Amino acid sequence: MEKQFTIKNPQGVHARPAGAIMKKAAEFPDSLVSLEFNGGKVSAKSITGVLTLGLKAGDQAGQAIDAVGAVLESVFD
C-alpha cells in the first residue's frame, strides 16, 4: 500500500515528531512501514532514518500506513 502525505508544520519533521512517527510505526510490528522522499527510503521505525530524510514544510512523504500518516500531517501543529 502506498499513500502520500504533505508536511504541514513550518519546522518540518524534527526530533520530537520523528519520535512520534517511530512510536506509531512500532505499533505495527508485523508490518514494513517505510518513508520515501527524494530517492531516499527509510524505515519509519527508525528515528535516525526518519530524521535523515530532512522533511520540511510542504514536502511530501510516501509509503506510510494511515496511522503514521496521521502523525506526519499533524506534526504537533
Secondary structure by P-SEA (a helix, b strand, c coil): cbbbbbbcccccccaaaaaaaaaaaacccccbbbbbcccbbbbcccaaaaaaaccccccccccccaaaaaaaaaccc
